[in-house]
Amino acid sequence: MRAAWFDRRGPARDVLVVGELPDPAPGPGEVRIAVEVSGLSPGDVKKRSNWQGSEMAFPRVIPHSDGAGVIDAVGADVPESRIGTRVWCYGAQSYRPFGTAAEYVVVPTDLAVDLPHSPDQDDRWLSEQAACLGIAGITGYRSVFADGPVTGLHVLIHGAVGGVGAIATQMARRDGATVIAVVREGQDERARALGASHVLDSARPDLAEAVRALAPNGVNRIADVDFAANVEVNSQVVAIGATIASFATSVDRPAIPYWTLGFADTCLRLLGSDDFAPEVKAHAAAELTAALVEGALRSVIVERFPLEHIAAAQEAVEAGAPGRVLVQIT
């Protein structure tokens, strides 16, 4: 099969190789997907670039955890009826060596999510959208719904037009929340298109007061792209019993206003998508798929690269592409 891989960490153009590898075969409980499109996330780039100095767990890695395609082979204990099913997958390169940047990927059958046909969209479009759902989608869903439904609640989302934030915004809106989006200058229109009820500039000095004006009793859930940078504002706007769910931080060991948060009975959730419980991932995947097929969830895809240009694709993610980046396999 045609695939991309790296045998050592470093800059994309120095370590990524594109060539031929043996076709993989599914083992017991696994399926093989003929990959159409491979989705990139910042986590994929971090694994290749030696972020935080972590060790390579495998001598060779085919990158990318997310993708979409068609199941063409199954292992023992998997019904043959799955063959020919259009699916999207997540976690392909989570604690596993070979991800979706290849013509074939093998994953546990539970990580291959059926992708129903939509009468309003062609299959290729659905595959591209579904390839954006894994890391960002499951994290975004968890950041909003880890503590239950948000119908009728106020949800504050920092970085509401980013990969995770955009999905959090749409899913919260789908569930009937009042969504307060915090974005950078020039991103207002995009945030409103995602379904945000209110949009605030992250740079305004009176951000906490502006949030409180929109939610006088405080916000019930916060999805946060930078825990360290936003913890002070968040502490001033939480409702009693609120949850702050953060999926990134600019400082590894940030100080927190303990008593301000404590008096509000605040729950802090620090999210790392690779290690969510399997049932959490499966539930999120089902909800994301339903939202996609019904038209309530969309990702903005800004660049598509052929497999041979995977280094450029990863560089685009590193440079902060203003939307999702895909690698087209077929």
C-alpha positions as CSV (number, residue, x, y, z in Angstrom):
1,M,0.0,0.0,0.0
2,R,1.0,3.6,-0.4
3,A,1.6,5.2,2.9
4,A,3.4,8.0,4.8
5,W,5.5,7.3,7.8
6,F,8.3,8.5,10.1
7,D,11.0,6.5,11.9
8,R,12.3,9.4,14.0
9,R,11.0,12.7,15.3
10,G,11.7,16.1,13.8
11,P,10.5,18.7,11.2
12,A,7.9,17.4,8.8
13,R,10.1,17.7,5.7
14,D,13.0,16.0,7.4
15,V,11.3,12.9,8.8
16,L,8.2,12.1,6.8
17,V,8.6,9.5,4.1
18,V,6.1,8.5,1.4
19,G,6.4,5.0,-0.2
20,E,5.2,1.5,-0.2
21,L,4.5,-0.7,2.8
22,P,2.9,-4.1,3.1
23,D,-0.9,-4.2,3.1
24,P,-2.1,-4.7,6.7
25,A,-4.5,-7.5,7.6
26,P,-7.2,-7.1,10.3
27,G,-6.8,-9.3,13.4
28,P,-9.5,-10.6,15.7
29,G,-12.1,-7.8,16.5
30,E,-10.6,-5.5,13.9
31,V,-11.6,-4.1,10.5
32,R,-9.5,-2.8,7.6
33,I,-10.6,0.5,6.0
34,A,-9.7,1.5,2.5
35,V,-9.0,5.1,3.4
36,E,-10.4,7.9,1.2
37,V,-9.4,10.9,3.3
38,S,-7.1,11.4,6.4
39,G,-7.9,14.1,8.8
40,L,-5.2,16.2,10.6
41,S,-5.2,17.6,14.1
42,P,-2.6,19.5,16.1
43,G,-2.1,16.3,18.2
44,D,-0.9,14.5,15.1
45,V,1.7,17.1,14.5
46,K,2.8,17.1,18.1
47,K,3.4,13.4,18.0
48,R,5.7,13.8,15.0
49,S,7.5,16.9,16.3
50,N,8.5,15.5,19.7
51,W,6.2,17.8,21.7
52,Q,7.1,17.7,25.4
53,G,9.9,15.3,24.7
54,S,7.8,12.2,24.8
55,E,9.4,8.9,23.6
56,M,8.4,7.3,20.4
57,A,6.4,4.3,21.5
58,F,6.9,2.5,18.1
59,P,9.9,2.3,15.8
60,R,7.8,3.3,12.8
61,V,4.6,5.5,12.8
62,I,2.1,6.1,10.1
63,P,0.5,9.4,11.4
64,H,-3.0,10.7,11.8
65,S,-5.7,9.2,14.0
66,D,-8.8,10.3,12.1
67,G,-10.1,9.3,8.7
68,A,-12.9,8.0,6.5
69,G,-13.4,5.3,3.9
70,V,-15.0,1.9,3.3
71,I,-14.4,-1.3,5.2
72,D,-12.9,-3.9,2.8
73,A,-11.9,-6.7,5.2
74,V,-12.7,-7.9,8.7
75,G,-11.0,-10.0,11.2
76,A,-12.3,-12.9,13.3
77,D,-15.3,-12.1,15.5
78,V,-16.4,-9.2,13.2
79,P,-19.6,-9.8,11.1
80,E,-18.8,-10.0,7.4
81,S,-21.8,-7.7,6.8
82,R,-19.5,-4.8,7.8
83,I,-17.6,-5.3,4.5
84,G,-18.6,-2.5,2.1
85,T,-19.8,-0.2,4.9
86,R,-18.8,3.5,4.6
87,V,-17.3,4.6,8.0
88,W,-15.2,7.2,9.7
89,C,-12.7,6.2,12.3
90,Y,-11.0,7.8,15.4
91,G,-8.1,6.8,17.5
92,A,-6.3,4.9,14.7
93,Q,-2.9,6.1,15.9
94,S,-3.8,6.4,19.6
95,Y,-1.5,3.9,21.4
96,R,-1.2,2.2,18.0
97,P,1.6,2.5,15.4
98,F,-0.3,2.9,12.1
99,G,-2.8,5.7,11.4
100,T,-4.8,6.9,8.5
101,A,-2.1,8.5,6.3
102,A,-2.1,5.3,4.1
103,E,-4.3,3.5,1.6
104,Y,-5.4,1.1,4.4
105,V,-5.8,1.3,8.1
106,V,-6.7,-1.4,10.6
107,V,-8.6,-0.4,13.7
108,P,-10.8,-2.2,16.4
109,T,-14.3,-2.5,14.9
110,D,-15.7,-0.2,17.6
111,L,-13.6,2.7,16.3
112,A,-15.0,2.4,12.8
113,V,-18.3,4.3,13.0
114,D,-21.0,3.7,10.4
115,L,-21.5,6.8,8.2
116,P,-25.1,6.7,6.8
117,H,-25.8,8.0,3.3
118,S,-27.3,11.5,3.3
119,P,-29.9,12.3,0.6
120,D,-28.7,15.9,0.6
121,Q,-25.0,15.3,0.3
122,D,-22.7,13.1,-1.8
123,D,-20.6,10.4,-0.1
124,R,-17.3,12.1,-0.7
125,W,-18.4,15.3,1.0
126,L,-19.6,13.3,4.0
127,S,-16.3,11.4,4.2
128,E,-14.4,14.6,4.2
129,Q,-16.6,16.1,7.0
130,A,-16.4,12.8,9.0
131,A,-12.6,12.8,8.8
132,C,-12.8,16.0,10.9
133,L,-14.8,14.5,13.7
134,G,-12.3,12.3,15.6
135,I,-9.9,14.2,17.9
136,A,-11.6,17.6,17.6
137,G,-15.1,16.3,17.5
138,I,-14.9,14.0,20.5
139,T,-13.0,16.6,22.5
140,G,-15.5,19.3,21.6
141,Y,-18.4,17.2,22.5
142,R,-16.9,16.2,25.8
143,S,-16.0,19.8,26.7
144,V,-19.7,20.6,26.6
145,F,-21.6,17.5,27.6
146,A,-19.4,15.7,30.1
147,D,-21.8,16.7,32.8
148,G,-25.0,16.1,30.9
149,P,-27.3,18.0,28.5
150,V,-27.1,21.8,28.2
151,T,-30.7,22.5,27.1
152,G,-31.6,25.9,28.4
153,L,-28.2,26.5,29.9
154,H,-25.6,29.2,29.2
155,V,-22.4,27.8,27.6
156,L,-19.3,29.9,27.2
157,I,-16.8,28.8,24.5
158,H,-13.4,30.3,24.2
159,G,-11.9,29.9,20.8
160,A,-15.3,29.1,19.3
161,V,-14.2,29.0,15.7
162,G,-11.2,26.7,16.2
163,G,-11.3,23.0,15.4
164,V,-12.5,21.9,18.8
165,G,-14.4,25.1,19.6
166,A,-16.4,25.1,16.4
167,I,-17.7,21.6,17.1
168,A,-18.5,22.5,20.7
169,T,-20.4,25.6,19.5
170,Q,-22.5,23.7,17.0
171,M,-23.3,20.8,19.3
172,A,-24.2,23.1,22.2
173,R,-26.5,25.0,20.0
174,R,-28.0,21.8,18.7
175,D,-28.9,20.8,22.3
176,G,-30.7,24.1,22.9
177,A,-28.0,26.1,24.8
178,T,-27.5,29.8,24.8
179,V,-23.9,29.9,23.4
180,I,-21.6,32.8,24.2
181,A,-18.7,32.6,21.8
182,V,-15.4,34.3,22.6
183,V,-13.3,34.8,19.5
184,R,-10.5,37.0,18.0
185,E,-11.1,40.1,16.1
186,G,-12.6,39.4,12.7
187,Q,-14.1,36.0,13.6
188,D,-17.5,37.3,14.6
189,E,-19.3,36.3,11.4
190,R,-18.0,32.8,11.5
191,A,-19.0,32.3,15.1
192,R,-22.6,33.5,14.4
193,A,-22.7,31.1,11.4
194,L,-21.9,28.3,13.8
195,G,-24.9,29.1,15.9
196,A,-23.5,31.3,18.6
197,S,-26.2,33.4,20.3
198,H,-23.7,36.1,21.4
199,V,-20.1,36.8,20.2
200,L,-17.5,38.7,22.2
201,D,-14.0,39.8,21.4
202,S,-11.4,37.9,23.4
203,A,-9.2,41.0,23.7
204,R,-11.8,43.3,25.3
205,P,-10.6,44.4,28.8
206,D,-14.1,44.1,30.2
207,L,-14.7,40.5,29.0
208,A,-16.0,39.2,32.3
209,E,-18.4,42.0,32.7
210,A,-19.7,41.5,29.2
211,V,-20.3,37.8,29.8
212,R,-22.1,38.6,33.1
213,A,-24.3,41.1,31.2
214,L,-25.4,38.3,28.9
215,A,-25.7,35.7,31.7
216,P,-26.5,37.6,35.0
217,N,-26.6,34.3,37.0
218,G,-23.4,33.1,35.5
219,V,-22.5,30.5,32.8
220,N,-23.2,26.8,33.4
221,R,-20.5,25.3,31.2
222,I,-17.3,26.6,29.8
223,A,-15.3,25.0,27.0
224,D,-11.8,26.5,27.1
225,V,-9.0,26.5,24.6
226,D,-6.5,28.0,27.1
227,F,-7.0,27.3,30.7
228,A,-4.1,29.4,32.0
229,A,-5.0,32.5,30.0
230,N,-8.7,32.4,30.8
231,V,-9.0,31.1,34.3
232,E,-9.3,34.5,35.9
233,V,-12.1,35.6,33.6
234,N,-13.8,32.2,34.0
235,S,-13.7,32.4,37.7
236,Q,-15.6,35.7,37.5
237,V,-18.4,34.4,35.3
238,V,-19.2,30.8,36.6
239,A,-22.6,30.0,37.9
240,I,-22.9,28.0,41.1
241,G,-22.1,24.4,40.2
242,A,-20.6,25.3,36.8
243,T,-18.1,23.2,35.0
244,I,-14.9,24.5,33.3
245,A,-13.7,22.0,30.7
246,S,-10.3,22.8,29.2
247,F,-8.7,21.0,26.3
248,A,-5.4,23.1,26.1
249,T,-3.3,25.5,28.1
250,S,-0.5,27.9,27.4
251,V,1.1,27.2,30.8
252,D,1.6,23.7,32.1
253,R,1.3,24.6,35.8
254,P,-1.0,27.6,36.0
255,A,-2.1,29.3,39.2
256,I,-5.8,29.3,39.9
257,P,-8.0,31.6,42.0
258,Y,-9.0,28.7,44.3
259,W,-11.5,30.4,46.6
260,T,-13.3,32.3,43.8
261,L,-13.8,29.0,42.1
262,G,-14.4,27.1,45.3
263,F,-17.2,29.4,46.5
264,A,-18.9,28.8,43.2
265,D,-18.7,25.0,43.7
266,T,-16.9,24.8,40.4
267,C,-15.9,21.6,38.7
268,L,-12.7,21.6,36.7
269,R,-12.3,19.1,33.8
270,L,-8.9,18.8,32.1
271,L,-9.4,17.0,28.8
272,G,-7.0,14.7,26.9
273,S,-8.9,13.0,24.1
274,D,-6.7,9.9,23.7
275,D,-7.6,8.8,27.2
276,F,-11.4,9.3,27.4
277,A,-13.2,6.1,28.4
278,P,-14.3,3.9,25.5
279,E,-17.9,4.4,26.2
280,V,-17.4,8.2,26.4
281,K,-15.8,8.2,22.9
282,A,-18.5,5.9,21.5
283,H,-21.4,8.0,22.8
284,A,-19.7,11.2,21.4
285,A,-19.1,9.6,18.1
286,A,-22.7,8.6,17.7
287,E,-24.0,12.1,18.5
288,L,-21.5,13.7,16.2
289,T,-22.5,11.3,13.3
290,A,-26.2,12.1,13.9
291,A,-25.5,15.8,13.9
292,L,-23.5,15.6,10.7
293,V,-26.0,13.6,8.8
294,E,-28.9,15.8,9.9
295,G,-27.1,18.9,8.9
296,A,-26.4,20.4,12.3
297,L,-22.7,20.0,12.2
298,R,-20.1,21.2,9.6
299,S,-16.4,21.8,9.6
300,V,-14.6,24.4,7.5
301,I,-12.0,22.6,5.3
302,V,-9.5,25.1,4.1
303,E,-6.8,22.9,2.5
304,R,-6.6,19.5,0.8
305,F,-3.3,17.8,0.0
306,P,-2.4,14.6,-1.8
307,L,-0.5,12.0,0.3
308,E,2.7,12.9,-1.5
309,H,2.5,16.4,0.1
310,I,1.8,15.3,3.6
311,A,4.7,17.3,4.9
312,A,3.1,20.5,3.6
313,A,-0.2,19.4,5.1
314,Q,1.3,19.1,8.5
315,E,3.2,22.4,8.1
316,A,-0.2,24.0,7.4
317,V,-1.5,22.8,10.7
318,E,1.6,23.9,12.5
319,A,1.2,27.4,11.0
320,G,-2.3,27.7,12.4
321,A,-4.5,27.0,9.3
322,P,-7.9,28.9,9.8
323,G,-9.8,25.6,9.4
324,R,-9.4,21.9,8.9
325,V,-6.7,20.4,6.7
326,L,-7.1,17.0,5.0
327,V,-4.9,14.5,3.1
328,Q,-6.6,12.9,0.2
329,I,-5.7,9.3,-0.2
330,T,-8.0,8.4,-3.1
